[in-house]
C-alpha cells in the first residue's frame, strides 16, 4: 500500500449517526453457492421485503460486478480471490454507512469466504444457498449449464472448478426444500433490530 495515502474517515459523519438516521444497523449478508442455486432470486425477494419494511438495502450481485468493476478479472484462482476482495471492500463501505448489504457471489472456496469475512469484519453473516449441481443444471436460468455440457465453458464452478462445501455457515438455505419467501424469513433473523 502506498504510504502517501491518508484516510479521512475520522472527519466524516460517524457510522452510528448514519445508522440512527436510517433507523437500522449496517450488515453484510454474504450469500454464496453454485450458479442457479437461488442467490439472486432470494436477494431480490429479501430486498423487496426489507424495502417494504422501510429498510435501506443494496444488492451486490456477482454478475453485475463481473460486467463492471471486476470486468478486468478472469476465473483463475488469483482473479477469483481479487473478485471476492473487491466485492467485500465495497460491501464493507456500504455497511459502515448503515446500509444492509445483500451480496450474491459464488465464492467457491473456504479461503475466499474467510477473506470476505476478514475484510468486512463483525457485521458479516455467511449464508450458504445450497442446491445440488444437478438441481442447478435443471434450473439453468442463464443457460450456463447447457454451455458447459456442450464444452463451451471451462473452469465452471461445480464441474471443472471445485466448490468447497462450508464447514459451519451462519445459515444454510436449501433451495431444494425452501421457497424464496421462507428463505427470506430465515435470513431476516440475522438482521439486528432498528
N, C-alpha and C positions, 0 to 999 in steps of 0.2 A: 504494500500500500504506500502511496506517495506520502511523504512526511510534510508536504506543504498544504495539506487539506485539513481544515479545522471545522468540525461540525458546530452547528449553532443551535442545537435543539433546546438548550437551556434558555434561550431568548424568546422562544415561541410560547403560545398559549399552552398550558400543560395538558397532558393526556386526560387527567382527571376532570379538568374543566370542560373538555370536549365531550367526555363521556356523560357528564352532568347535563350538558346542553342536549345531547342526543337521547338521554334517558336510557342508556344501555352501556354495557361493558364491551370493549373490543375483544374479539375472539377469532381464532382461525380454526375452521372445521376442515381438516385436510382429508378429503375423500379420495381413495385410490382403489384400483382394481383393474381388471382386464378391460380392453376396449369392448363396449357393448354390455358391460355389467350393470349399467344404470346410473353412473355418476352424474351425467348431465341431466337426465330425467329427474333424479332426486334433487339435484341442485336447483333446477327451475321450480319444482314444486315447493321446496323449502323457501326459496327466495319469495315466491308469491305469498305463501302463508305468513312469513315474517313481515313482509311489506304490508299486508292487510292488518297486521297487529300493530303497525306504526313503528317498526324497527327498520333501521337503515342497513342494507345488505349489499355487498359487492360479490359477484361471482368471478373467480379467476379460472377460466377453462383452459385446459392444456392445449386443445386445438387452436384456440384463439391466440394463445401465446406463441405457438409454433408458426402462425401466419404473420405475427407482428414482431414483438420484442425479441423472440427467440428464433426468427426465421433464418438466422445465420448458423443454426445448430443442426447437426445430423442426429444419428442414433447410435453413435459409438458410446462406450461406457463413459468416456470423458464428457461428451456432449450431453448425455442424459443427466449426468451429475450437474453440469452447468445449468441445464434447463430447470432442474429442481431448485437449485440455489437461487436463480433469478426469480422464479415464482415465489419462493419463500421470502425473499427480501421484499418484494412488492407486498405480499400478504402481511408481513410484519409492519410495514409502513402504514397500511390501512388500519390494522388492528390497534396500533399505537394512537390512532386518531379517534378511537371509539367505534370503529366500524366492525360489523360482523362479516367476516370474510369466509366465503364458501369456495374452497379450492377443489377442482376436479382434475387430477393429473394421475396417470397410470402408476407412476412411482414403483417400478417392479422389484427393486432390491431393498433389503432391510437397511443397508447403509445409506441409501438415498432418503429413506423415511427418517432415519436418525439425523441426517444432515438437515432436513426440513425442520425437524423438531428443535435442533440446536440453534438454527437461525432465528426461528420465531420466538422460542422461549416458552414461558409458563402459560401463555394464552393459546397453546396448541392442543387440539384434540385430534387423535389419529382414528379415522373411521374407515374400516375396510369394507368396501362394497363388493360382495362376493357373488359370483356366478361361475359355473364351470366353463371351461373352454368350449365345450360342446353347446351349452346353452347360449353363450355369447355368439358362437358361429351361426346358430339357428336364428338369432335375432338380427345380426349383421346390419345395424342401422346405417352404416356408412359404406357398405359394400366391400369392406376391407378383407373379411374372411374369404370371400369369393376370389379376390385377387391373390390372396395367399395360396389358396388351393390351386390356382392357375399358375403359380410360380412367379407372379408379377411383383410381389413384395417379399423382401428378405429381411431378416432380423426382426421379425414380428413377435412382439411380446406374447408369451404363452406357447409359441411354436418353436421358432429358431432361437429366440432370445428368451431366457428363462424368466419366470415370475416366482419370487420367493414368498411363500405364504408367511403371514405375520406370526410372531410368537404370542404377542399379547396386545392387540389393539385396544384402544379405549372403548371402541364399539365395533361390533361386527353386524353388518346388514346383509342378510342372504336374500338377494332379489329373486331367487327361485321360489322363495316362500312368502316374502312380504311384498305387498303392493306399495307403490311410492308414498301414498298417504300414511301408511303405517310406519314406513321408514322415517318419514318426516317427524312423526310424533316421537319416535325413539331418539332421533338426533336432537330434538329440541330440549331433551333432558340435560344436555351438556351446556346449554346456554345459561349464563348467570342471569339472575333477575335484573330488572331495570334499576 
